[in-house]
Amino acid sequence: MAMGARGATASSEAADIVLTTDRLDRLADAMDIARWSRRIAVQSAVVGMSLSLLAMAIAALGWLPPAAGALLQEGIDIAVIGNALRALRGNPATELQLAAGTEQLLHRFADEHDQLRDTIGLLRTAANRVAAGPDAAALASLTAAHTLLTERILPHEQAEEVQLYPALARPLGSGEATATMSRTHAEIQRLSDRIATHLALAQSAGAIQHDQVDDLLACLYGLYALLRLHFVQEEESYFTLAEDDTATGPPPRPAGTQARKS
């Protein structure tokens, strides 16, 4: 197995399967696709050969004229090819059935991610200001970052926790499927509370104190990185479950897998 996004060409050529994204969890999707494809291939081969042998036996007994036998064989070939095309749709047993309300929630929170993705850079900007020197500009930048957290980011994360995650529990099979993301929400809240504490201390003192700088930088840079990672994880794990509103064709097959060319 090779990781195709950043892996070497040599490893991709030598591997039996290539994951076109650098995510090991896509191996499960690859295995599902492989099992389903093999099942359809074996089914098509067995049914096609059985029907052909049956037709040959009937023809050998003189009950099937040559012209009719040729047409029958063509019909068998078409039926087998049509059955093999079922592999393109993926295994229906692995498809998630989302309620209309759940799909609307996914679209709603995906839109909010699009709006918030660029704004979280304010956290890094505030950290850079503090690192440059705990002056009045740094305090103003920290205040703006805290306002972003309290007015937009934290309400978004809390709404996901109480609205989206419970709605996803049933299609995903268990509430444990979102447990990791819930722990990330708790960490986002913890870092935000520490930033709020530092801001309150700085405002009461009139400026950011030098003994606050190290922990404040850790909170701001850590929260910025955590939010970026969290957004990507939710988008890849959950938001892809909903059909794209702009899509004109059927839903795509699971992404991130590519069979090796023979």
C-alpha positions in Angstrom: 0.0 0.0 0.0 1.3 3.5 -0.9 0.2 7.0 0.0 -0.2 8.7 -3.4 -0.6 12.4 -2.4 3.0 12.9 -1.3 4.5 9.4 -1.8 7.2 8.6 -4.4 6.2 7.4 -7.8 8.3 4.2 -7.3 6.3 3.2 -4.2 3.0 3.9 -6.0 4.1 1.7 -8.9 5.2 -1.1 -6.6 2.1 -1.0 -4.4 -1.0 -3.2 -4.8 -3.2 -0.3 -3.9 -2.6 3.5 -3.8 -4.4 5.9 -1.4 -4.6 9.2 -3.3 -5.0 11.1 -0.1 -2.6 10.9 2.9 -5.3 9.5 5.2 -5.0 5.9 6.4 -8.7 5.7 7.2 -9.3 5.6 3.4 -8.0 2.1 3.5 -11.4 1.0 4.9 -13.1 2.5 1.9 -10.6 0.8 -0.5 -11.4 -2.6 1.2 -15.1 -2.0 0.9 -14.8 -1.2 -2.8 -12.5 -4.2 -3.4 -14.9 -6.6 -1.7 -17.9 -5.3 -3.5 -16.1 -5.3 -6.9 -14.9 -8.9 -6.4 -18.4 -10.0 -5.4 -19.9 -8.5 -8.5 -17.1 -9.9 -10.8 -17.5 -13.5 -9.4 -21.3 -13.3 -9.6 -21.2 -12.1 -13.2 -18.6 -14.7 -14.3 -20.5 -17.6 -12.6 -23.9 -16.6 -13.9 -22.6 -15.8 -17.4 -20.8 -19.1 -17.7 -23.7 -21.1 -16.3 -26.2 -19.6 -18.7 -23.8 -20.1 -21.7 -23.3 -23.8 -20.7 -27.0 -24.3 -20.4 -27.6 -22.7 -23.8 -24.9 -24.9 -25.3 -26.5 -28.0 -23.8 -29.9 -27.1 -25.2 -28.4 -26.4 -28.6 -26.5 -29.7 -28.6 -29.9 -31.5 -28.1 -31.2 -29.7 -31.2 -33.7 -27.7 -29.4 -32.1 -24.3 -30.1 -31.5 -23.1 -33.8 -28.1 -21.5 -34.5 -29.5 -18.1 -35.1 -31.5 -18.1 -32.0 -28.5 -19.4 -30.1 -26.3 -16.5 -31.3 -29.0 -14.0 -30.2 -29.3 -15.7 -26.9 -25.6 -15.6 -26.3 -25.6 -11.9 -27.1 -28.4 -11.4 -24.6 -26.5 -13.3 -21.9 -23.4 -11.1 -22.6 -25.4 -7.9 -22.3 -27.0 -9.1 -19.1 -23.7 -10.0 -17.6 -22.2 -6.6 -18.5 -25.2 -4.8 -17.1 -24.8 -6.7 -13.8 -21.1 -5.9 -13.7 -21.9 -2.2 -14.0 -23.5 -2.4 -10.6 -20.0 -2.2 -9.1 -19.8 1.5 -10.2 -22.6 2.4 -7.7 -20.9 1.0 -4.7 -22.3 -1.4 -2.1 -25.8 -0.3 -1.1 -25.2 -1.8 2.3 -22.5 0.7 3.1 -24.5 3.8 2.0 -25.7 6.1 4.8 -29.3 7.2 4.7 -29.5 10.7 6.0 -32.8 12.3 7.1 -33.7 15.5 5.3 -33.1 17.5 8.5 -29.7 16.0 9.1 -28.6 16.8 5.5 -29.8 20.4 6.0 -27.8 20.6 9.2 -24.7 19.4 7.3 -25.2 22.0 4.6 -25.7 24.7 7.2 -22.6 24.0 9.2 -20.6 23.5 6.0 -21.6 27.0 5.0 -20.6 28.3 8.4 -17.2 26.7 8.0 -16.7 28.5 4.7 -17.5 31.8 6.5 -15.3 31.1 9.6 -12.3 29.5 7.8 -10.6 32.7 7.0 -11.5 34.5 10.2 -9.6 32.1 12.5 -6.4 33.7 11.1 -7.2 36.5 13.6 -6.0 34.2 16.3 -2.6 33.8 14.7 -2.5 37.6 14.0 -3.1 38.2 17.7 -0.4 35.7 18.7 2.0 37.5 16.4 1.2 40.8 17.9 1.7 39.5 21.4 5.0 37.9 20.4 6.2 41.2 18.9 5.6 42.9 22.2 2.8 43.1 24.8 1.8 46.7 24.0 -1.6 48.4 23.4 -1.8 47.0 19.9 -1.4 43.5 21.2 -4.1 44.0 23.7 -6.5 45.3 21.1 -5.7 42.4 18.8 -6.2 40.0 21.7 -9.6 41.6 22.4 -10.6 41.2 18.8 -9.6 37.5 18.8 -11.6 37.0 22.0 -14.7 38.7 20.5 -14.4 36.4 17.5 -14.3 33.4 19.8 -17.2 34.4 22.0 -19.5 35.7 19.2 -18.9 33.3 16.3 -16.6 30.3 16.9 -17.8 29.1 20.3 -21.5 29.4 19.4 -20.8 27.5 16.2 -19.0 24.7 18.0 -21.7 24.5 20.7 -24.5 24.3 18.0 -22.6 21.4 16.4 -22.4 19.6 19.7 -26.1 19.9 20.6 -27.7 19.8 17.1 -25.4 18.1 14.5 -23.7 15.4 16.4 -26.9 13.9 17.9 -28.4 13.9 14.4 -25.4 12.0 13.1 -25.4 9.4 15.8 -28.1 7.2 14.1 -26.8 7.2 10.5 -23.2 6.6 11.8 -24.4 3.8 14.1 -23.4 5.2 17.4 -22.8 8.4 19.3 -19.2 7.1 19.7 -18.6 8.1 16.1 -18.5 11.7 17.1 -16.8 11.3 20.4 -13.4 12.4 19.2 -14.8 15.6 17.7 -16.7 16.2 21.0 -13.4 16.0 22.9 -11.9 18.5 20.4 -14.9 20.8 21.2 -14.0 20.5 24.9 -10.4 21.4 24.2 -11.5 24.4 22.1 -13.6 25.6 25.0 -10.7 25.1 27.5 -8.3 27.1 25.4 -10.9 29.9 24.8 -11.5 30.1 28.6 -7.7 30.5 29.2 -7.6 33.3 26.6 -10.6 35.0 28.3 -8.8 34.7 31.7 -5.6 36.3 30.2 -7.7 39.1 28.6 -9.4 39.9 31.9 -6.1 40.1 33.7 -4.6 42.3 31.0 -7.6 44.6 31.0 -7.5 45.0 34.8 -3.8 45.7 34.7 -4.1 48.0 31.6 -1.7 45.9 29.5 -0.6 42.3 28.9 1.9 41.4 31.5 5.2 39.8 30.6 4.5 36.7 32.7 1.4 36.1 30.6 3.1 36.0 27.2 4.3 32.4 27.1 1.0 30.8 28.1 -1.0 33.3 26.0 1.1 32.4 22.9 0.6 28.7 23.5 -3.2 29.2 23.8 -3.5 31.4 20.7 -1.2 29.4 18.4 -2.6 26.1 19.8 -6.2 27.1 19.3 -5.5 28.4 15.8 -3.9 25.1 14.8 -6.6 23.1 16.5 -9.4 24.9 14.8 -7.9 24.5 11.4 -7.4 20.7 12.0 -10.9 20.4 13.4 -12.6 22.1 10.5 -10.8 19.8 8.0 -11.7 16.7 10.0 -15.3 17.6 10.1 -15.5 18.5 6.5 -13.9 15.2 5.4 -15.6 13.0 7.9 -19.1 14.4 8.1 -19.9 17.1 5.6 -19.0 14.8 2.7 -22.0 12.6 3.7 -24.4 15.2 2.3 -25.0 15.5 -1.4 -23.6 18.6 -3.0 -26.4 21.1 -3.8 -24.6 22.0 -7.0 -24.1 18.4 -8.2 -25.9 17.5 -11.4 -25.1 13.9 -11.3 -25.3 11.0 -8.9 -23.4 11.1 -5.6 -19.7 10.3 -6.1 -18.0 7.1 -4.9 -15.9 7.3 -1.8 -12.9 9.4 -2.6 -9.3 8.7 -1.8 -8.8 5.3 -3.3 -7.4 4.1 -6.5 -6.8 0.5 -7.6 -3.5 -0.4 -9.1 -3.5 -0.6 -12.9 -2.7 -4.0 -14.3 
